Amino acid sequence: MEPGEPRSGGFLTAGAIRRSPFLVLMLSILPAVSAFASARHFTFLYEAPTSAPGSFELEDWVTWQRTTDPARSSEIAFRHEIEIGVTDKFQVSIYLADWFYTSDQDHSGFKYSDSALELIYNLTNPVIDPIGLSIYQEFRGGDRVFEWESKVIAQKNFGPLVLAYNATLEAVWEGKNLGEREGEFQQAIGVSYEISPRFSVGAELLHEFVLPKWSDEEEIRNLFIGPNVSYRRANWFVTVTALAQATDSADEPDLQVRTIFGIGL
């Protein structure tokens, strides 16, 4: 169920329901919200609602990227996630493995990257509150890499229209003895419209500020934008986003396509 699910505490009479239009509205909205609370409308943004307590969901991510500057290369990244609803406001996710396949002029092959722990706490609901808010923390570690990522997630639903905003601060230590460090601040905006209870379309925009050695001297700015589509049915969903680079940044993908498939257990 959606965070803030009403608990049993007596029976409602027909007269009480007729005298409370707001109650009628909530009773009609909540089943629809609950049915797809864990389905993703976006792949590069997170949404404010958390999973129902006691629920488990498996998600597989596949992200393909193509880069042409300074050299042509491609990469397919894979992520396997277990998402667990702990309470009606707290969610834990375990990224079992992030691994990828790269191909360029010099070599190609598979490589394990890292595993991670993700924590999300929901503060307010995007349907019944003025705005839905959640806070996010991720710890990621692997082959000569450690990452700390914090995120503020904002969302507002206007009927079938979903608006989302993420502000992310990321710190990365990598290389031998984790001696190389880098920071990044990212803003992401998403809009999605539910054409039907099963199908939605929208768009996502990412704006990155890369801070090598936590310095902004190089003023690296990356902008990516593109459409998304989501389909959900019963206890599973699939969402796809295609982002094109709108800036002229070297070593950044010109095109990236991410697909997330999730199934509830």
N, C-alpha and C positions, 0 to 999 in steps of 0.2 A: 504493500500500500504506500501511498504518498506520505511524506513526512507530515505529522499532524493528524494522522488518521483518527477519527472519533472513536472513543472507547464505549463499550456497552454500559448503560447506566439507567435503563428503563425503556419503556415502549413509547413511541410517538403516536398520538391520535391523529385521525384525519383532519380534525379541526385545527390542531396545532400546526400541522403542515400548511393548511390553507392560509393561516394567519401569519406565516413567516415566508415571504417570497425569497428572502436571502437563503433560508434553509433549503427551500426547493431547488434553488440554483446550485447550491453546493452539492446537494445529493445527486443532481444530474451531471455535474462536472467531474466530481471525484472519481467515479468508476472509469471514465475515459482517461483521466490523468493517470490513475493507478495502473491501468492495463499496459501503458507504454512508458512508465516512469523510468525504466532502465534503458529504453531504446534511445540510440543517439541520433539527433538531428544533424550533428556536425562530427567531423573527424579531427580537425585541428583545434577545436575549442571544446571546453568542458561545460556542462550544464549544471545548474545549481541543485536540483533534486538529487537525493541520495537513494540508494537501494533500500528496499523494505527489510526490516530486521529478520534475520534468519535466512535470507535469500542468498543463492549462489548463482553466479553467471560466468560463463566462459567466453572470452573474447579473443579473436585472432585478428591481428593487424598485419596488413601488407602495404608497404609504401615503396613505390617505384619513383626514382629520380633520374633525370637526364641533365648532364652538365656539358657545355661545349666550350667554355672559356675558363682557363687557358688551353685545356685539352679536352677532347671528347671522352666522356666516360658515362657509365650508368651504374646504378646501385638499386638493389631490391632489399629492403629491410623488413624483418619479420619480428613480431612481438606476440607473446602468448601470456594472457592475463587471466587471473582468477579474481573476481570481484565479489566481496562478501558484505552483506548488510549486517552491521553489528547492532545498532539501535535505529530508531526512526529518524535520527539525524546524523549518524556516524557510519561511514563506509570505509572499508579497508580493501586495497587491491594489492595483489602480489604479481609482479611481472616475473614469470618463471625464467624467461630467457629472451634477450634481444640479440638477434644475430642477423647477418646480412651477407649478400652475395654482391661482389663488385666486379666490374669488367672495364678495363681501360687498355691503352696501347701497350702497357708493360706487363700486366698480369691479370688474372681473374681467379676467383675462388670464394669459398665460404669462410666466415669467421664469426666466432662468438664474441659479443661485445660486452654485455653486462646483464645484471638482474636488478630488480628495484622493489621498493616498498612505497606505497602511495596511501595517504591518509586524507580524507575529505570530511569536513564537519559542516553541516547545513545550519544556517542561522535563521533564514526566513524563506517563505514559500513564494514562488513566482506567480502563482495563480491568485491566492487570497490576500497576499501582502502587497504593499506598493511596489516592492521590488524583491526578487529572490537573491539571496547572498549566501555564498559558501566560501570557506577558506580551505586551501589545499597545500599539502606538503609532501614532497617526494624525496627519497634518498636512493641514489643509484650508485652501484659499485660493480667493477668488473676488471677487465684486462687493462691495467695501468690507467684506470679512470675512476674518479669519484665525483658525483654531482649532487648538489643541493639545490632544490627548486621550490620556490614558494609562489603561490598564485591566489589572486582574488577573483572569484567567479561571480558575475552579476547576470541576472536573467529576468525578463518580464514576458509573460504570456498575455496576448490579447486575443482570446479565442483561439483560432487556428494559427495565428501568427506568433512565432517565437523569436525574440530578440535576445542575443547573448553577447557578453563582453568579458574578456579575460585580460588581466594584467599580471605578467609573470616576471619574476626576477630569478635569474639562474646563475649559479657559480659552479665552475668546472675546474678540477685539478686533474692533470693527466701527464703521461710520459713517465720517464724513469724517476722513481721516488716521488711521483706526482709533483714534479717541480714546475711544470707549465700550468699557468692559471689564466682563466678567461671569464669574463662576465657577460651577461646579455640581459637586456630588458626588452620585453616583447608585449605588444598590444595586439589583441585579436578581436574582430567584430564578426558576428554571424547573424544571418536572418534566414528563417525557414518558414514556409507556409504549408500547412497540412491541407492538401487538395482533398484528401479523404482520410479516414482513420488509419489507413494502412500506408499511405503514400504522401511524401512531402518533398518539396524542392526549395532550394535557396542558394545562398552564396556565402563565402567566407573571405576575410581579408586579414593578412598578417603583416605587421610592421615591426621590424627588428632593429634594435640598436646593439651592435656588437662592440664589446669593450675588451680588446686584447690587453692582457696584464692589468685589467681594470682601468684602462686609460681610453679616453675618447679622442685622442689626437688624430687618429686616422678617419674619424667620422664615418664609420661604416654603417650604412642604412640599407636595409633590404625590404622590399615590398612585394608581397605575393597576393594574388586575388584570383578567384575563380568560383565556378558553380558547384553545388552538391545535390545529391538525391538520396532519399532514404525510403526503404520499404520494410514494413514490419508485419508479422503475421504470427498469431498465437504466442509462443514463447521465444521467438527468434526475430532477428532483424539484420539488415545489411545496409550500410551507408557508404557512399563513395563521394570523394571530393577531388577535383582536379584544379590545381593552382599553377598559374603562370607567373613568372617573374616580371614585375613591372618596372624594375630598375635595371641598371647595367652593371651588376656586381659580379666580379670574377670569383671563381670557386664556389658559386652558388647555383643550385639547380635552375635551369630555364623552365622546366616543367616537372611537377611532381603530382602523382596520383596516389591517394590513400584509400584503402578499403578496410572497413571494420565489420566483421561478422560476429554477432553475439547470440548466445543461446542460454536461456534461463533453465536452471535445474530444479 
